[in-house]
Amino acid sequence: MNAAVRIDPETGLKVFNTRAAKASEKIGGKGYSVLNDQKLKELPEMPAGSTFNAEEQAKYRAFKEARRGAADYMGMEGEFKKYLDDVYSEPPIPREALTDECEILVVGGGFGGLLLWHRLSEAGFTDVRFCEKGGDVGGTWYWNRYPGIACDVESYSYLPLLEEMGYVPSMKFASGFEILEYCQSMAQKFGFYDHCLFHTTVEATTWDEPSGRWIVKTDRGDKMRARFVILANGILTTPKLARIAGMEKFQGESFHTSRWNYNIDLRGKTVGIIGTGATAVQAVPELAKIVGQIFVFQRTPSSVDVRDQRATTDEERTTWANEPGWARARRARFSMISAGRTAIQANDDYLAGKIQESRKPHNYDRTLTPEELIQKQLDSNFRIMEQIRARVDAIVKDPKTAAALKPYYPYGCKRPTFHDEYLPAFNLPHVHLVDTAPRGVAEINERGVVHEGVEYPLDVLIYATGFQWMGTSTFNMVTGRGGRTLKEKWETEGTKTFLGLHSHGFPNLFIVTGPQGGGGSFNFTDAIDAHSDYVVWMLQTMRERGARIVDVRKELEDAYAEHCRDVDLATAPLRDCISYYNGEGNAAPGSLAYYGGGKWHKHRIPAQSTLEPYVFEDGELTVSGPAE
Ligand SMILES: Cc1cc2nc3c(=O)[nH]c(=O)nc-3n(C[C@H](O)[C@H](O)[C@H](O)COP(=O)(O)OP(=O)(O)OC[C@H]3O[C@@H](n4cnc5c(N)ncnc54)[C@H](O)[C@@H]3O)c2cc1C
């Protein structure tokens, strides 16, 4: 067997062999099923005369206000730390602690890490090291293996580098298990495994001014130096739990959906699931197929839109085999779609290039003001939600359950979901919706969940309570110039970045798909692509200039943060609900996701051509701005 760490005699670089074996063959599953019942795959007609009038607006407001402050989440600490254990892999491969240096150290081995490696190695950067908490690649798709998991962005656009990999996904919305295997194939093909330290969590990254290096410490005792650190640690990586009185008392089995315990046989069991977001919407229909009873504890219903899953056709396979660049072109078309629902509906004719528009263009007789445009969006958005609510009535037989399953907030304000089996599941005699609106589950005891004096005894309790969004805990481990952490900086000054990728005072640090980082569409791998290209461009620019250190100018960072704030505020009515996207209603405008659409590129392009935002140092001399 190969040593966990060896030296490549040709390059003198360390080569790693730390990928952990799969813990159990029981771990496996599939995503969405293909359904034949056409009725389940269509939204009802738009209710006649629907307008987002004062009465409807008041209903939305009441729905929101009733939930204000109800979201009380906590990290997995103390007795709940066990929920973070890596249940998917064999224990870590033993290895010596590393105390050496590399040029580029990347945190994360998801699509971010994989795409960065692909671009970096193509550009000739080979002294690159990855640290990944999990035992294998995949990130999101490593950790999330719940039954029913699938991507919601069509897989032909979501999976990157399909041509390079010579791969065509089996389904329009590939299962998470297929996506994980795809990540593993990418890692094999591009030689990623040799560069990655698995089961290695970066705990601290500290800028050392005298050496112009980052000092990176891990939970494996490593203390490595790196000239550049790239955070590719994801947007939805840190699972969270709702804080519920008595949860530590529960005597049955319990776990979070991002650490699915396949050692527990759920067949015939009485199962409770807390949370009805995107994960539960995918998992509940699959659970309903095997469990004895399932109780779904809901505080706020998701918008459940049509999925229309299908297998990849033979015709598509033949066409794409003869169409070089098909996947890149499809991804590019996908990225041109500016409306969330249109993107996710993934019109095949448009994406295949057979028609030029993803939806009928609006022909207004004059240019609308930004306020008028928002109003138009709110109105059409309301009509989509009316159809989604009408779909609930059309499918769910019990009127009380149907009423509880109807969401009242602007479409897309909370993570939209798509499924054709979730709503019908509530017609099954063993599937029970427990409506805990508006405050959520408040008590758990030894036997199960208690709501409004009724006890629901459970064999297994599953937390589908989601993840921290964007502001991951990782930022408190990055200490820049002056001994200040990124978290401290952002807490005192507000979130400040340039393009989401740099933050002043944190030289040679790049943040991939972090707060304020745009560049993508509704497809996250597209944003990762844009960010990877940018990082490689910067590293090449520095190489050409002989620069060793890059930081950004404070004024330009301030201006960019202001821009993020403005675009967030301008479109805020579209996100008027309590959602993880807006920090449960508490996030400062512009501090989390980027709502500027293509405007990110409008900031990036001049920055790259003028180099004005950057301060380059070569170690002794400080050079600023464009080269002569
Ligand atoms: C269930 C689910 C479904 C999704 N579906 C879609 C979809 O359909 N379309 C879409 O565009 N997006 C989707 N997303 C978002 C998804 O996260 C991104 O598409 C993409 O996979 C992110 O890749 P990443 O590499 O940036 O982050 P991740 O995949 O989250 O990978 C980050 C990695 O960093 C590691 N890490 C974090 N901190 C540390 C540390 N300190 N030290 C070492 N390692 C660390 C983590 O273990 C993780 O493996 C989904 C997310 C979830 C949770």
The ligand as an SDF file (V2000), in Angstrom:
LIG
                    3D

 53 58  0  0  0  0  0  0  0  0999 V2000
  -28.7320   19.5030   -0.5200 C   0  0  0  0  0  0  0  0  0  0  0  0
  -28.1610   20.5650   -1.3970 C   0  0  0  0  0  0  0  0  0  0  0  0
  -28.5450   20.6370   -2.7270 C   0  0  0  0  0  0  0  0  0  0  0  0
  -28.0010   21.6280   -3.5490 C   0  0  0  0  0  0  0  0  0  0  0  0
  -28.4170   21.6990   -4.8510 N   0  0  0  0  0  0  0  0  0  0  0  0
  -27.9010   22.6500   -5.6730 C   0  0  0  0  0  0  0  0  0  0  0  0
  -28.3110   22.7710   -7.0410 C   0  0  0  0  0  0  0  0  0  0  0  0
  -29.1480   22.0380   -7.5480 O   0  0  0  0  0  0  0  0  0  0  0  0
  -27.7550   23.7500   -7.7810 N   0  0  0  0  0  0  0  0  0  0  0  0
  -26.8250   24.5980   -7.2880 C   0  0  0  0  0  0  0  0  0  0  0  0
  -26.3550   25.4550   -8.0220 O   0  0  0  0  0  0  0  0  0  0  0  0
  -26.4060   24.4950   -6.0090 N   0  0  0  0  0  0  0  0  0  0  0  0
  -26.9250   23.5600   -5.1930 C   0  0  0  0  0  0  0  0  0  0  0  0
  -26.5080   23.4820   -3.8890 N   0  0  0  0  0  0  0  0  0  0  0  0
  -25.4380   24.3720   -3.4220 C   0  0  0  0  0  0  0  0  0  0  0  0
  -24.0940   23.6080   -3.4480 C   0  0  0  0  0  0  0  0  0  0  0  0
  -23.5470   23.7420   -2.1760 O   0  0  0  0  0  0  0  0  0  0  0  0
  -23.1870   24.1530   -4.5390 C   0  0  0  0  0  0  0  0  0  0  0  0
  -23.7900   23.9320   -5.7970 O   0  0  0  0  0  0  0  0  0  0  0  0
  -21.7950   23.5010   -4.6370 C   0  0  0  0  0  0  0  0  0  0  0  0
  -21.8300   22.1020   -4.4810 O   0  0  0  0  0  0  0  0  0  0  0  0
  -20.8440   24.1410   -3.6560 C   0  0  0  0  0  0  0  0  0  0  0  0
  -19.5440   23.6410   -3.8700 O   0  0  0  0  0  0  0  0  0  0  0  0
  -18.3390   24.1620   -2.9740 P   0  0  0  0  0  0  0  0  0  0  0  0
  -17.1670   23.3480   -3.3010 O   0  0  0  0  0  0  0  0  0  0  0  0
  -18.2400   25.6290   -3.1120 O   0  0  0  0  0  0  0  0  0  0  0  0
  -18.8280   23.9180   -1.4960 O   0  0  0  0  0  0  0  0  0  0  0  0
  -19.1250   22.5270   -0.7520 P   0  0  0  0  0  0  0  0  0  0  0  0
  -19.6710   21.5320   -1.7060 O   0  0  0  0  0  0  0  0  0  0  0  0
  -19.9400   22.8670    0.4410 O   0  0  0  0  0  0  0  0  0  0  0  0
  -17.7010   22.0510   -0.3160 O   0  0  0  0  0  0  0  0  0  0  0  0
  -16.9680   22.7080    0.6660 C   0  0  0  0  0  0  0  0  0  0  0  0
  -16.1030   21.6990    1.3740 C   0  0  0  0  0  0  0  0  0  0  0  0
  -15.2770   22.4090    2.2970 O   0  0  0  0  0  0  0  0  0  0  0  0
  -15.0690   21.5810    3.4160 C   0  0  0  0  0  0  0  0  0  0  0  0
  -14.6900   22.4280    4.5370 N   0  0  0  0  0  0  0  0  0  0  0  0
  -15.3900   23.4250    5.1210 C   0  0  0  0  0  0  0  0  0  0  0  0
  -14.6900   23.9990    6.1080 N   0  0  0  0  0  0  0  0  0  0  0  0
  -13.5150   23.3440    6.1510 C   0  0  0  0  0  0  0  0  0  0  0  0
  -12.3620   23.4750    6.9620 C   0  0  0  0  0  0  0  0  0  0  0  0
  -12.2740   24.4120    7.9070 N   0  0  0  0  0  0  0  0  0  0  0  0
  -11.3250   22.6340    6.7380 N   0  0  0  0  0  0  0  0  0  0  0  0
  -11.3810   21.6870    5.7540 C   0  0  0  0  0  0  0  0  0  0  0  0
  -12.4640   21.5190    4.9640 N   0  0  0  0  0  0  0  0  0  0  0  0
  -13.5060   22.3450    5.1560 C   0  0  0  0  0  0  0  0  0  0  0  0
  -16.3980   20.8910    3.6200 C   0  0  0  0  0  0  0  0  0  0  0  0
  -16.2400   19.6790    4.3120 O   0  0  0  0  0  0  0  0  0  0  0  0
  -16.8760   20.6780    2.1930 C   0  0  0  0  0  0  0  0  0  0  0  0
  -16.5820   19.3910    1.7510 O   0  0  0  0  0  0  0  0  0  0  0  0
  -27.0550   22.5370   -3.0340 C   0  0  0  0  0  0  0  0  0  0  0  0
  -26.6990   22.4710   -1.6830 C   0  0  0  0  0  0  0  0  0  0  0  0
  -27.2460   21.5040   -0.8660 C   0  0  0  0  0  0  0  0  0  0  0  0
  -26.8290   21.4660    0.5850 C   0  0  0  0  0  0  0  0  0  0  0  0
  1  2  1  0
  2  3  1  0
  2 52  2  0
  3  4  2  0
  4  5  1  0
  4 50  1  0
  5  6  2  0
  6  7  1  0
  6 13  1  0
  7  8  2  0
  7  9  1  0
  9 10  1  0
 10 11  2  0
 10 12  1  0
 12 13  2  0
 13 14  1  0
 14 15  1  0
 14 50  1  0
 15 16  1  0
 16 17  1  0
 16 18  1  0
 18 19  1  0
 18 20  1  0
 20 21  1  0
 20 22  1  0
 22 23  1  0
 23 24  1  0
 24 25  2  0
 24 26  1  0
 24 27  1  0
 27 28  1  0
 28 29  2  0
 28 30  1  0
 28 31  1  0
 31 32  1  0
 32 33  1  0
 33 34  1  0
 33 48  1  0
 34 35  1  0
 35 36  1  0
 35 46  1  0
 36 37  1  0
 36 45  1  0
 37 38  2  0
 38 39  1  0
 39 40  1  0
 39 45  2  0
 40 41  1  0
 40 42  2  0
 42 43  1  0
 43 44  2  0
 44 45  1  0
 46 47  1  0
 46 48  1  0
 48 49  1  0
 50 51  2  0
 51 52  1  0
 52 53  1  0
M  END
$$$$
